[in-house]
């Protein structure tokens, strides 16, 4: 969250410099320069929105939705809504989806009650679940933010891992592109954009100064920015 906040601050600073340059020089710039500045401003606005979106799952409201996603998933399994539960699972290898679909379709594997901890900082939750057949097993659920759907999805799932054999009654591991990669990509792209805009403003300032000098205007006015 701190990285996103610092990046947004850097992006806002570069936007301030760009708007100040536009206010001072807009009427003296050529059409091609104006288009370039508008494009840079549009890129900044887009990246600010992307950063705000990337910060959403880290905010208290977004974090609270993790427990709601787990509760909804287990409730769908309990009620026999297998397809609805599967829809909450983020993309995974076909063989894993087929395996978990067969396992969850079994009447004996439907949970009737459970106790699950709050997800930790790495979006993992642990607990116990009791099935229709009366067996109580340990539960492990991993969550991942699906940035394409703006929701928390089930990325990892294990019921009843045996410590002796390290095998679970049934399990699921997703190959979804992690949210951290998306967040990191937005941060690095925003930093690059901010530095690029600062460099562009410096270039445009030099270009504008050269044009002013060629038109025999006061040279000092070209360096007031």
mmCIF file of the C-alpha atoms, coordinates in Angstrom:
data_MODEL
# 
_entry.id   MODEL 
# 
loop_
_atom_site.group_PDB 
_atom_site.id 
_atom_site.type_symbol 
_atom_site.label_atom_id 
_atom_site.label_alt_id 
_atom_site.label_comp_id 
_atom_site.label_asym_id 
_atom_site.label_entity_id 
_atom_site.label_seq_id 
_atom_site.pdbx_PDB_ins_code 
_atom_site.Cartn_x 
_atom_site.Cartn_y 
_atom_site.Cartn_z 
_atom_site.occupancy 
_atom_site.B_iso_or_equiv 
_atom_site.pdbx_formal_charge 
_atom_site.auth_seq_id 
_atom_site.auth_comp_id 
_atom_site.auth_asym_id 
_atom_site.auth_atom_id 
_atom_site.pdbx_PDB_model_num 
ATOM 1   C CA . UNK A 1 1   ? 0.000   0.000   0.000   1.00 0.00 ? 1   UNK A CA 1 
ATOM 2   C CA . UNK A 1 2   ? 2.873   2.372   0.788   1.00 0.00 ? 2   UNK A CA 1 
ATOM 3   C CA . UNK A 1 3   ? 4.394   1.696   -2.634  1.00 0.00 ? 3   UNK A CA 1 
ATOM 4   C CA . UNK A 1 4   ? 1.102   2.561   -4.328  1.00 0.00 ? 4   UNK A CA 1 
ATOM 5   C CA . UNK A 1 5   ? 0.756   5.747   -2.260  1.00 0.00 ? 5   UNK A CA 1 
ATOM 6   C CA . UNK A 1 6   ? 4.277   6.921   -3.111  1.00 0.00 ? 6   UNK A CA 1 
ATOM 7   C CA . UNK A 1 7   ? 3.749   6.121   -6.785  1.00 0.00 ? 7   UNK A CA 1 
ATOM 8   C CA . UNK A 1 8   ? 0.487   8.053   -6.846  1.00 0.00 ? 8   UNK A CA 1 
ATOM 9   C CA . UNK A 1 9   ? 2.265   10.993  -5.222  1.00 0.00 ? 9   UNK A CA 1 
ATOM 10  C CA . UNK A 1 10  ? 4.990   10.924  -7.873  1.00 0.00 ? 10  UNK A CA 1 
ATOM 11  C CA . UNK A 1 11  ? 2.385   10.696  -10.605 1.00 0.00 ? 11  UNK A CA 1 
ATOM 12  C CA . UNK A 1 12  ? 0.393   13.609  -9.182  1.00 0.00 ? 12  UNK A CA 1 
ATOM 13  C CA . UNK A 1 13  ? 3.570   15.693  -8.981  1.00 0.00 ? 13  UNK A CA 1 
ATOM 14  C CA . UNK A 1 14  ? 4.346   15.034  -12.636 1.00 0.00 ? 14  UNK A CA 1 
ATOM 15  C CA . UNK A 1 15  ? 0.728   15.872  -13.502 1.00 0.00 ? 15  UNK A CA 1 
ATOM 16  C CA . UNK A 1 16  ? 1.055   19.180  -11.623 1.00 0.00 ? 16  UNK A CA 1 
ATOM 17  C CA . UNK A 1 17  ? 4.199   20.037  -13.597 1.00 0.00 ? 17  UNK A CA 1 
ATOM 18  C CA . UNK A 1 18  ? 2.501   19.126  -16.855 1.00 0.00 ? 18  UNK A CA 1 
ATOM 19  C CA . UNK A 1 19  ? -0.596  21.230  -16.098 1.00 0.00 ? 19  UNK A CA 1 
ATOM 20  C CA . UNK A 1 20  ? 1.550   24.174  -15.029 1.00 0.00 ? 20  UNK A CA 1 
ATOM 21  C CA . UNK A 1 21  ? 3.529   23.966  -18.240 1.00 0.00 ? 21  UNK A CA 1 
ATOM 22  C CA . UNK A 1 22  ? 0.281   23.861  -20.244 1.00 0.00 ? 22  UNK A CA 1 
ATOM 23  C CA . UNK A 1 23  ? -1.104  26.892  -18.396 1.00 0.00 ? 23  UNK A CA 1 
ATOM 24  C CA . UNK A 1 24  ? 1.989   28.973  -19.068 1.00 0.00 ? 24  UNK A CA 1 
ATOM 25  C CA . UNK A 1 25  ? 2.714   27.923  -22.637 1.00 0.00 ? 25  UNK A CA 1 
ATOM 26  C CA . UNK A 1 26  ? -0.503  26.576  -24.173 1.00 0.00 ? 26  UNK A CA 1 
ATOM 27  C CA . UNK A 1 27  ? -1.289  29.531  -26.447 1.00 0.00 ? 27  UNK A CA 1 
ATOM 28  C CA . UNK A 1 28  ? 2.262   29.632  -27.752 1.00 0.00 ? 28  UNK A CA 1 
ATOM 29  C CA . UNK A 1 29  ? 2.587   25.927  -28.557 1.00 0.00 ? 29  UNK A CA 1 
ATOM 30  C CA . UNK A 1 30  ? 2.036   24.382  -31.931 1.00 0.00 ? 30  UNK A CA 1 
ATOM 31  C CA . UNK A 1 31  ? -0.722  21.838  -32.581 1.00 0.00 ? 31  UNK A CA 1 
ATOM 32  C CA . UNK A 1 32  ? 1.678   18.886  -32.587 1.00 0.00 ? 32  UNK A CA 1 
ATOM 33  C CA . UNK A 1 33  ? 3.003   19.852  -29.148 1.00 0.00 ? 33  UNK A CA 1 
ATOM 34  C CA . UNK A 1 34  ? -0.511  20.311  -27.793 1.00 0.00 ? 34  UNK A CA 1 
ATOM 35  C CA . UNK A 1 35  ? -1.493  16.845  -28.948 1.00 0.00 ? 35  UNK A CA 1 
ATOM 36  C CA . UNK A 1 36  ? 1.557   15.377  -27.252 1.00 0.00 ? 36  UNK A CA 1 
ATOM 37  C CA . UNK A 1 37  ? 0.710   17.097  -23.981 1.00 0.00 ? 37  UNK A CA 1 
ATOM 38  C CA . UNK A 1 38  ? -2.906  15.940  -24.123 1.00 0.00 ? 38  UNK A CA 1 
ATOM 39  C CA . UNK A 1 39  ? -1.746  12.363  -24.745 1.00 0.00 ? 39  UNK A CA 1 
ATOM 40  C CA . UNK A 1 40  ? 0.601   12.536  -21.756 1.00 0.00 ? 40  UNK A CA 1 
ATOM 41  C CA . UNK A 1 41  ? -2.156  13.910  -19.552 1.00 0.00 ? 41  UNK A CA 1 
ATOM 42  C CA . UNK A 1 42  ? -4.535  11.136  -20.657 1.00 0.00 ? 42  UNK A CA 1 
ATOM 43  C CA . UNK A 1 43  ? -1.863  8.526   -19.844 1.00 0.00 ? 43  UNK A CA 1 
ATOM 44  C CA . UNK A 1 44  ? -1.457  9.998   -16.360 1.00 0.00 ? 44  UNK A CA 1 
ATOM 45  C CA . UNK A 1 45  ? -5.196  9.909   -15.677 1.00 0.00 ? 45  UNK A CA 1 
ATOM 46  C CA . UNK A 1 46  ? -5.386  6.294   -16.860 1.00 0.00 ? 46  UNK A CA 1 
ATOM 47  C CA . UNK A 1 47  ? -2.511  5.257   -14.600 1.00 0.00 ? 47  UNK A CA 1 
ATOM 48  C CA . UNK A 1 48  ? -4.007  7.075   -11.613 1.00 0.00 ? 48  UNK A CA 1 
ATOM 49  C CA . UNK A 1 49  ? -7.235  5.129   -12.103 1.00 0.00 ? 49  UNK A CA 1 
ATOM 50  C CA . UNK A 1 50  ? -5.256  1.885   -12.451 1.00 0.00 ? 50  UNK A CA 1 
ATOM 51  C CA . UNK A 1 51  ? -3.385  2.629   -9.216  1.00 0.00 ? 51  UNK A CA 1 
ATOM 52  C CA . UNK A 1 52  ? -6.629  3.377   -7.395  1.00 0.00 ? 52  UNK A CA 1 
ATOM 53  C CA . UNK A 1 53  ? -8.029  0.079   -8.651  1.00 0.00 ? 53  UNK A CA 1 
ATOM 54  C CA . UNK A 1 54  ? -4.873  -1.774  -7.587  1.00 0.00 ? 54  UNK A CA 1 
ATOM 55  C CA . UNK A 1 55  ? -5.155  -0.274  -4.093  1.00 0.00 ? 55  UNK A CA 1 
ATOM 56  C CA . UNK A 1 56  ? -8.795  -1.324  -3.610  1.00 0.00 ? 56  UNK A CA 1 
ATOM 57  C CA . UNK A 1 57  ? -8.182  -4.923  -2.380  1.00 0.00 ? 57  UNK A CA 1 
ATOM 58  C CA . UNK A 1 58  ? -5.632  -3.586  0.127   1.00 0.00 ? 58  UNK A CA 1 
ATOM 59  C CA . UNK A 1 59  ? -8.124  -1.221  1.750   1.00 0.00 ? 59  UNK A CA 1 
ATOM 60  C CA . UNK A 1 60  ? -10.247 -2.384  4.740   1.00 0.00 ? 60  UNK A CA 1 
ATOM 61  C CA . UNK A 1 61  ? -13.364 -2.651  2.561   1.00 0.00 ? 61  UNK A CA 1 
ATOM 62  C CA . UNK A 1 62  ? -11.567 -4.815  0.030   1.00 0.00 ? 62  UNK A CA 1 
ATOM 63  C CA . UNK A 1 63  ? -9.963  -6.960  2.743   1.00 0.00 ? 63  UNK A CA 1 
ATOM 64  C CA . UNK A 1 64  ? -13.358 -7.614  4.337   1.00 0.00 ? 64  UNK A CA 1 
ATOM 65  C CA . UNK A 1 65  ? -14.595 -9.181  1.105   1.00 0.00 ? 65  UNK A CA 1 
ATOM 66  C CA . UNK A 1 66  ? -12.142 -12.070 1.521   1.00 0.00 ? 66  UNK A CA 1 
ATOM 67  C CA . UNK A 1 67  ? -14.099 -13.644 4.383   1.00 0.00 ? 67  UNK A CA 1 
ATOM 68  C CA . UNK A 1 68  ? -17.335 -13.043 2.482   1.00 0.00 ? 68  UNK A CA 1 
ATOM 69  C CA . UNK A 1 69  ? -15.928 -14.910 -0.528  1.00 0.00 ? 69  UNK A CA 1 
ATOM 70  C CA . UNK A 1 70  ? -14.956 -17.921 1.613   1.00 0.00 ? 70  UNK A CA 1 
ATOM 71  C CA . UNK A 1 71  ? -18.330 -18.010 3.338   1.00 0.00 ? 71  UNK A CA 1 
ATOM 72  C CA . UNK A 1 72  ? -20.163 -17.744 0.026   1.00 0.00 ? 72  UNK A CA 1 
ATOM 73  C CA . UNK A 1 73  ? -18.065 -20.523 -1.524  1.00 0.00 ? 73  UNK A CA 1 
ATOM 74  C CA . UNK A 1 74  ? -18.661 -22.987 1.316   1.00 0.00 ? 74  UNK A CA 1 
ATOM 75  C CA . UNK A 1 75  ? -22.346 -22.072 1.462   1.00 0.00 ? 75  UNK A CA 1 
ATOM 76  C CA . UNK A 1 76  ? -22.720 -22.821 -2.244  1.00 0.00 ? 76  UNK A CA 1 
ATOM 77  C CA . UNK A 1 77  ? -21.132 -26.233 -1.693  1.00 0.00 ? 77  UNK A CA 1 
ATOM 78  C CA . UNK A 1 78  ? -23.404 -26.948 1.271   1.00 0.00 ? 78  UNK A CA 1 
ATOM 79  C CA . UNK A 1 79  ? -26.512 -26.042 -0.720  1.00 0.00 ? 79  UNK A CA 1 
ATOM 80  C CA . UNK A 1 80  ? -25.450 -28.209 -3.649  1.00 0.00 ? 80  UNK A CA 1 
ATOM 81  C CA . UNK A 1 81  ? -24.901 -25.291 -6.004  1.00 0.00 ? 81  UNK A CA 1 
ATOM 82  C CA . UNK A 1 82  ? -21.762 -26.853 -7.460  1.00 0.00 ? 82  UNK A CA 1 
ATOM 83  C CA . UNK A 1 83  ? -21.656 -24.743 -10.610 1.00 0.00 ? 83  UNK A CA 1 
ATOM 84  C CA . UNK A 1 84  ? -21.981 -21.519 -8.614  1.00 0.00 ? 84  UNK A CA 1 
ATOM 85  C CA . UNK A 1 85  ? -19.134 -22.663 -6.375  1.00 0.00 ? 85  UNK A CA 1 
ATOM 86  C CA . UNK A 1 86  ? -16.992 -23.556 -9.383  1.00 0.00 ? 86  UNK A CA 1 
ATOM 87  C CA . UNK A 1 87  ? -17.618 -20.093 -10.824 1.00 0.00 ? 87  UNK A CA 1 
ATOM 88  C CA . UNK A 1 88  ? -15.894 -18.660 -7.759  1.00 0.00 ? 88  UNK A CA 1 
ATOM 89  C CA . UNK A 1 89  ? -12.734 -20.619 -8.553  1.00 0.00 ? 89  UNK A CA 1 
ATOM 90  C CA . UNK A 1 90  ? -10.292 -18.615 -10.627 1.00 0.00 ? 90  UNK A CA 1 
ATOM 91  C CA . UNK A 1 91  ? -8.766  -20.183 -13.773 1.00 0.00 ? 91  UNK A CA 1 
ATOM 92  C CA . UNK A 1 92  ? -6.966  -23.444 -13.072 1.00 0.00 ? 92  UNK A CA 1 
ATOM 93  C CA . UNK A 1 93  ? -5.627  -26.372 -15.118 1.00 0.00 ? 93  UNK A CA 1 
ATOM 94  C CA . UNK A 1 94  ? -8.461  -28.338 -16.746 1.00 0.00 ? 94  UNK A CA 1 
ATOM 95  C CA . UNK A 1 95  ? -7.483  -31.562 -15.018 1.00 0.00 ? 95  UNK A CA 1 
ATOM 96  C CA . UNK A 1 96  ? -7.677  -29.847 -11.624 1.00 0.00 ? 96  UNK A CA 1 
ATOM 97  C CA . UNK A 1 97  ? -11.085 -28.369 -12.394 1.00 0.00 ? 97  UNK A CA 1 
ATOM 98  C CA . UNK A 1 98  ? -12.356 -31.755 -13.602 1.00 0.00 ? 98  UNK A CA 1 
ATOM 99  C CA . UNK A 1 99  ? -11.033 -33.438 -10.464 1.00 0.00 ? 99  UNK A CA 1 
ATOM 100 C CA . UNK A 1 100 ? -12.518 -30.890 -8.070  1.00 0.00 ? 100 UNK A CA 1 
ATOM 101 C CA . UNK A 1 101 ? -15.842 -30.949 -9.941  1.00 0.00 ? 101 UNK A CA 1 
ATOM 102 C CA . UNK A 1 102 ? -16.094 -34.717 -9.524  1.00 0.00 ? 102 UNK A CA 1 
ATOM 103 C CA . UNK A 1 103 ? -15.080 -34.491 -5.869  1.00 0.00 ? 103 UNK A CA 1 
ATOM 104 C CA . UNK A 1 104 ? -17.505 -31.697 -5.028  1.00 0.00 ? 104 UNK A CA 1 
ATOM 105 C CA . UNK A 1 105 ? -20.357 -33.382 -6.908  1.00 0.00 ? 105 UNK A CA 1 
ATOM 106 C CA . UNK A 1 106 ? -20.207 -36.296 -4.482  1.00 0.00 ? 106 UNK A CA 1 
ATOM 107 C CA . UNK A 1 107 ? -22.915 -36.039 -1.826  1.00 0.00 ? 107 UNK A CA 1 
ATOM 108 C CA . UNK A 1 108 ? -20.482 -37.259 0.833   1.00 0.00 ? 108 UNK A CA 1 
ATOM 109 C CA . UNK A 1 109 ? -18.119 -34.352 0.151   1.00 0.00 ? 109 UNK A CA 1 
ATOM 110 C CA . UNK A 1 110 ? -20.645 -31.595 0.768   1.00 0.00 ? 110 UNK A CA 1 
ATOM 111 C CA . UNK A 1 111 ? -19.789 -29.548 3.854   1.00 0.00 ? 111 UNK A CA 1 
ATOM 112 C CA . UNK A 1 112 ? -22.489 -29.020 6.493   1.00 0.00 ? 112 UNK A CA 1 
ATOM 113 C CA . UNK A 1 113 ? -20.613 -26.788 8.927   1.00 0.00 ? 113 UNK A CA 1 
ATOM 114 C CA . UNK A 1 114 ? -17.216 -25.181 9.216   1.00 0.00 ? 114 UNK A CA 1 
ATOM 115 C CA . UNK A 1 115 ? -14.997 -22.915 11.236  1.00 0.00 ? 115 UNK A CA 1 
ATOM 116 C CA . UNK A 1 116 ? -12.551 -20.786 9.276   1.00 0.00 ? 116 UNK A CA 1 
ATOM 117 C CA . UNK A 1 117 ? -10.050 -18.206 10.454  1.00 0.00 ? 117 UNK A CA 1 
ATOM 118 C CA . UNK A 1 118 ? -9.821  -14.726 9.014   1.00 0.00 ? 118 UNK A CA 1 
ATOM 119 C CA . UNK A 1 119 ? -7.494  -14.668 5.979   1.00 0.00 ? 119 UNK A CA 1 
ATOM 120 C CA . UNK A 1 120 ? -3.971  -13.658 6.910   1.00 0.00 ? 120 UNK A CA 1 
ATOM 121 C CA . UNK A 1 121 ? -1.682  -11.152 5.198   1.00 0.00 ? 121 UNK A CA 1 
ATOM 122 C CA . UNK A 1 122 ? -0.894  -13.667 2.454   1.00 0.00 ? 122 UNK A CA 1 
ATOM 123 C CA . UNK A 1 123 ? -4.627  -14.287 1.825   1.00 0.00 ? 123 UNK A CA 1 
ATOM 124 C CA . UNK A 1 124 ? -4.660  -17.787 3.298   1.00 0.00 ? 124 UNK A CA 1 
ATOM 125 C CA . UNK A 1 125 ? -7.378  -19.065 5.637   1.00 0.00 ? 125 UNK A CA 1 
ATOM 126 C CA . UNK A 1 126 ? -7.388  -22.226 7.738   1.00 0.00 ? 126 UNK A CA 1 
ATOM 127 C CA . UNK A 1 127 ? -10.006 -24.134 9.669   1.00 0.00 ? 127 UNK A CA 1 
ATOM 128 C CA . UNK A 1 128 ? -12.068 -27.289 9.980   1.00 0.00 ? 128 UNK A CA 1 
ATOM 129 C CA . UNK A 1 129 ? -14.993 -28.504 7.914   1.00 0.00 ? 129 UNK A CA 1 
ATOM 130 C CA . UNK A 1 130 ? -17.504 -31.281 8.621   1.00 0.00 ? 130 UNK A CA 1 
ATOM 131 C CA . UNK A 1 131 ? -19.015 -33.160 5.688   1.00 0.00 ? 131 UNK A CA 1 
ATOM 132 C CA . UNK A 1 132 ? -22.321 -34.956 5.209   1.00 0.00 ? 132 UNK A CA 1 
ATOM 133 C CA . UNK A 1 133 ? -20.663 -38.286 5.986   1.00 0.00 ? 133 UNK A CA 1 
ATOM 134 C CA . UNK A 1 134 ? -19.749 -36.968 9.442   1.00 0.00 ? 134 UNK A CA 1 
ATOM 135 C CA . UNK A 1 135 ? -16.025 -36.701 8.833   1.00 0.00 ? 135 UNK A CA 1 
ATOM 136 C CA . UNK A 1 136 ? -14.300 -33.545 10.040  1.00 0.00 ? 136 UNK A CA 1 
ATOM 137 C CA . UNK A 1 137 ? -11.181 -32.506 8.148   1.00 0.00 ? 137 UNK A CA 1 
ATOM 138 C CA . UNK A 1 138 ? -8.784  -29.615 8.202   1.00 0.00 ? 138 UNK A CA 1 
ATOM 139 C CA . UNK A 1 139 ? -9.417  -26.909 5.616   1.00 0.00 ? 139 UNK A CA 1 
ATOM 140 C CA . UNK A 1 140 ? -7.022  -24.654 3.721   1.00 0.00 ? 140 UNK A CA 1 
ATOM 141 C CA . UNK A 1 141 ? -8.217  -21.952 1.325   1.00 0.00 ? 141 UNK A CA 1 
ATOM 142 C CA . UNK A 1 142 ? -6.096  -19.519 -0.650  1.00 0.00 ? 142 UNK A CA 1 
ATOM 143 C CA . UNK A 1 143 ? -7.526  -16.368 -2.173  1.00 0.00 ? 143 UNK A CA 1 
ATOM 144 C CA . UNK A 1 144 ? -6.406  -14.211 -5.071  1.00 0.00 ? 144 UNK A CA 1 
ATOM 145 C CA . UNK A 1 145 ? -7.748  -10.907 -6.316  1.00 0.00 ? 145 UNK A CA 1 
ATOM 146 C CA . UNK A 1 146 ? -9.147  -11.331 -9.825  1.00 0.00 ? 146 UNK A CA 1 
ATOM 147 C CA . UNK A 1 147 ? -8.376  -7.908  -11.232 1.00 0.00 ? 147 UNK A CA 1 
ATOM 148 C CA . UNK A 1 148 ? -10.312 -8.660  -14.430 1.00 0.00 ? 148 UNK A CA 1 
ATOM 149 C CA . UNK A 1 149 ? -13.527 -9.367  -12.481 1.00 0.00 ? 149 UNK A CA 1 
ATOM 150 C CA . UNK A 1 150 ? -12.843 -7.075  -9.504  1.00 0.00 ? 150 UNK A CA 1 
ATOM 151 C CA . UNK A 1 151 ? -13.492 -9.786  -6.913  1.00 0.00 ? 151 UNK A CA 1 
ATOM 152 C CA . UNK A 1 152 ? -11.768 -12.253 -4.619  1.00 0.00 ? 152 UNK A CA 1 
ATOM 153 C CA . UNK A 1 153 ? -11.600 -15.762 -6.062  1.00 0.00 ? 153 UNK A CA 1 
ATOM 154 C CA . UNK A 1 154 ? -10.568 -19.161 -4.740  1.00 0.00 ? 154 UNK A CA 1 
ATOM 155 C CA . UNK A 1 155 ? -7.058  -19.939 -5.972  1.00 0.00 ? 155 UNK A CA 1 
ATOM 156 C CA . UNK A 1 156 ? -6.040  -22.808 -3.669  1.00 0.00 ? 156 UNK A CA 1 
ATOM 157 C CA . UNK A 1 157 ? -8.195  -25.346 -1.875  1.00 0.00 ? 157 UNK A CA 1 
ATOM 158 C CA . UNK A 1 158 ? -7.388  -28.361 0.265   1.00 0.00 ? 158 UNK A CA 1 
ATOM 159 C CA . UNK A 1 159 ? -9.582  -30.594 2.391   1.00 0.00 ? 159 UNK A CA 1 
ATOM 160 C CA . UNK A 1 160 ? -8.041  -33.126 4.766   1.00 0.00 ? 160 UNK A CA 1 
ATOM 161 C CA . UNK A 1 161 ? -4.284  -33.121 4.187   1.00 0.00 ? 161 UNK A CA 1 
ATOM 162 C CA . UNK A 1 162 ? -2.642  -36.091 5.921   1.00 0.00 ? 162 UNK A CA 1 
ATOM 163 C CA . UNK A 1 163 ? 0.685   -35.177 7.482   1.00 0.00 ? 163 UNK A CA 1 
ATOM 164 C CA . UNK A 1 164 ? 2.052   -38.705 7.086   1.00 0.00 ? 164 UNK A CA 1 
ATOM 165 C CA . UNK A 1 165 ? 1.420   -38.950 3.342   1.00 0.00 ? 165 UNK A CA 1 
ATOM 166 C CA . UNK A 1 166 ? 1.133   -35.211 2.565   1.00 0.00 ? 166 UNK A CA 1 
ATOM 167 C CA . UNK A 1 167 ? -1.963  -35.997 0.494   1.00 0.00 ? 167 UNK A CA 1 
ATOM 168 C CA . UNK A 1 168 ? -5.253  -34.156 0.639   1.00 0.00 ? 168 UNK A CA 1 
ATOM 169 C CA . UNK A 1 169 ? -8.733  -35.622 0.309   1.00 0.00 ? 169 UNK A CA 1 
ATOM 170 C CA . UNK A 1 170 ? -9.167  -33.270 -2.609  1.00 0.00 ? 170 UNK A CA 1 
ATOM 171 C CA . UNK A 1 171 ? -7.412  -30.115 -3.636  1.00 0.00 ? 171 UNK A CA 1 
ATOM 172 C CA . UNK A 1 172 ? -7.140  -27.330 -6.207  1.00 0.00 ? 172 UNK A CA 1 
ATOM 173 C CA . UNK A 1 173 ? -4.243  -25.148 -7.312  1.00 0.00 ? 173 UNK A CA 1 
ATOM 174 C CA . UNK A 1 174 ? -4.817  -22.345 -9.786  1.00 0.00 ? 174 UNK A CA 1 
ATOM 175 C CA . UNK A 1 175 ? -2.475  -20.967 -12.449 1.00 0.00 ? 175 UNK A CA 1 
ATOM 176 C CA . UNK A 1 176 ? -4.054  -17.506 -12.389 1.00 0.00 ? 176 UNK A CA 1 
ATOM 177 C CA . UNK A 1 177 ? -1.822  -14.489 -12.943 1.00 0.00 ? 177 UNK A CA 1 
ATOM 178 C CA . UNK A 1 178 ? -1.252  -13.211 -9.386  1.00 0.00 ? 178 UNK A CA 1 
ATOM 179 C CA . UNK A 1 179 ? -2.630  -9.840  -8.382  1.00 0.00 ? 179 UNK A CA 1 
ATOM 180 C CA . UNK A 1 180 ? 0.818   -8.882  -7.076  1.00 0.00 ? 180 UNK A CA 1 
ATOM 181 C CA . UNK A 1 181 ? 2.164   -9.070  -10.613 1.00 0.00 ? 181 UNK A CA 1 
ATOM 182 C CA . UNK A 1 182 ? -0.590  -6.770  -11.842 1.00 0.00 ? 182 UNK A CA 1 
ATOM 183 C CA . UNK A 1 183 ? -0.026  -4.339  -8.970  1.00 0.00 ? 183 UNK A CA 1 
ATOM 184 C CA . UNK A 1 184 ? 3.739   -4.342  -9.502  1.00 0.00 ? 184 UNK A CA 1 
ATOM 185 C CA . UNK A 1 185 ? 3.283   -3.799  -13.233 1.00 0.00 ? 185 UNK A CA 1 
ATOM 186 C CA . UNK A 1 186 ? 1.048   -0.775  -12.638 1.00 0.00 ? 186 UNK A CA 1 
ATOM 187 C CA . UNK A 1 187 ? 3.498   0.703   -10.121 1.00 0.00 ? 187 UNK A CA 1 
ATOM 188 C CA . UNK A 1 188 ? 6.543   0.328   -12.374 1.00 0.00 ? 188 UNK A CA 1 
ATOM 189 C CA . UNK A 1 189 ? 4.638   1.634   -15.386 1.00 0.00 ? 189 UNK A CA 1 
ATOM 190 C CA . UNK A 1 190 ? 3.456   4.657   -13.402 1.00 0.00 ? 190 UNK A CA 1 
ATOM 191 C CA . UNK A 1 191 ? 6.980   5.469   -12.215 1.00 0.00 ? 191 UNK A CA 1 
ATOM 192 C CA . UNK A 1 192 ? 8.275   5.192   -15.762 1.00 0.00 ? 192 UNK A CA 1 
ATOM 193 C CA . UNK A 1 193 ? 5.443   7.419   -17.010 1.00 0.00 ? 193 UNK A CA 1 
ATOM 194 C CA . UNK A 1 194 ? 6.138   10.072  -14.365 1.00 0.00 ? 194 UNK A CA 1 
ATOM 195 C CA . UNK A 1 195 ? 9.848   10.174  -15.222 1.00 0.00 ? 195 UNK A CA 1 
ATOM 196 C CA . UNK A 1 196 ? 9.083   10.165  -18.935 1.00 0.00 ? 196 UNK A CA 1 
ATOM 197 C CA . UNK A 1 197 ? 6.692   13.089  -18.550 1.00 0.00 ? 197 UNK A CA 1 
ATOM 198 C CA . UNK A 1 198 ? 9.298   15.070  -16.588 1.00 0.00 ? 198 UNK A CA 1 
ATOM 199 C CA . UNK A 1 199 ? 11.766  14.434  -19.404 1.00 0.00 ? 199 UNK A CA 1 
ATOM 200 C CA . UNK A 1 200 ? 9.167   15.424  -22.015 1.00 0.00 ? 200 UNK A CA 1 
ATOM 201 C CA . UNK A 1 201 ? 8.424   18.686  -20.204 1.00 0.00 ? 201 UNK A CA 1 
ATOM 202 C CA . UNK A 1 202 ? 12.145  19.477  -20.144 1.00 0.00 ? 202 UNK A CA 1 
ATOM 203 C CA . UNK A 1 203 ? 12.376  18.733  -23.876 1.00 0.00 ? 203 UNK A CA 1 
ATOM 204 C CA . UNK A 1 204 ? 9.304   20.795  -24.704 1.00 0.00 ? 204 UNK A CA 1 
ATOM 205 C CA . UNK A 1 205 ? 10.605  23.677  -22.614 1.00 0.00 ? 205 UNK A CA 1 
ATOM 206 C CA . UNK A 1 206 ? 13.860  23.693  -24.592 1.00 0.00 ? 206 UNK A CA 1 
ATOM 207 C CA . UNK A 1 207 ? 11.966  23.426  -27.873 1.00 0.00 ? 207 UNK A CA 1 
ATOM 208 C CA . UNK A 1 208 ? 9.654   26.273  -26.909 1.00 0.00 ? 208 UNK A CA 1 
ATOM 209 C CA . UNK A 1 209 ? 12.633  28.425  -25.887 1.00 0.00 ? 209 UNK A CA 1 
ATOM 210 C CA . UNK A 1 210 ? 14.322  27.824  -29.237 1.00 0.00 ? 210 UNK A CA 1 
ATOM 211 C CA . UNK A 1 211 ? 11.153  28.797  -31.106 1.00 0.00 ? 211 UNK A CA 1 
ATOM 212 C CA . UNK A 1 212 ? 10.829  31.962  -29.084 1.00 0.00 ? 212 UNK A CA 1 
ATOM 213 C CA . UNK A 1 213 ? 14.401  32.919  -29.800 1.00 0.00 ? 213 UNK A CA 1 
ATOM 214 C CA . UNK A 1 214 ? 13.949  32.290  -33.507 1.00 0.00 ? 214 UNK A CA 1 
ATOM 215 C CA . UNK A 1 215 ? 10.948  34.594  -33.526 1.00 0.00 ? 215 UNK A CA 1 
ATOM 216 C CA . UNK A 1 216 ? 13.067  37.289  -31.844 1.00 0.00 ? 216 UNK A CA 1 
ATOM 217 C CA . UNK A 1 217 ? 11.036  37.256  -28.612 1.00 0.00 ? 217 UNK A CA 1 
ATOM 218 C CA . UNK A 1 218 ? 12.616  37.975  -25.272 1.00 0.00 ? 218 UNK A CA 1 
ATOM 219 C CA . UNK A 1 219 ? 14.860  35.024  -24.415 1.00 0.00 ? 219 UNK A CA 1 
ATOM 220 C CA . UNK A 1 220 ? 14.339  35.442  -20.679 1.00 0.00 ? 220 UNK A CA 1 
ATOM 221 C CA . UNK A 1 221 ? 10.621  34.785  -21.017 1.00 0.00 ? 221 UNK A CA 1 
ATOM 222 C CA . UNK A 1 222 ? 11.372  31.317  -22.368 1.00 0.00 ? 222 UNK A CA 1 
ATOM 223 C CA . UNK A 1 223 ? 13.103  30.339  -19.112 1.00 0.00 ? 223 UNK A CA 1 
ATOM 224 C CA . UNK A 1 224 ? 10.529  31.493  -16.591 1.00 0.00 ? 224 UNK A CA 1 
ATOM 225 C CA . UNK A 1 225 ? 8.992   28.039  -16.207 1.00 0.00 ? 225 UNK A CA 1 
# 
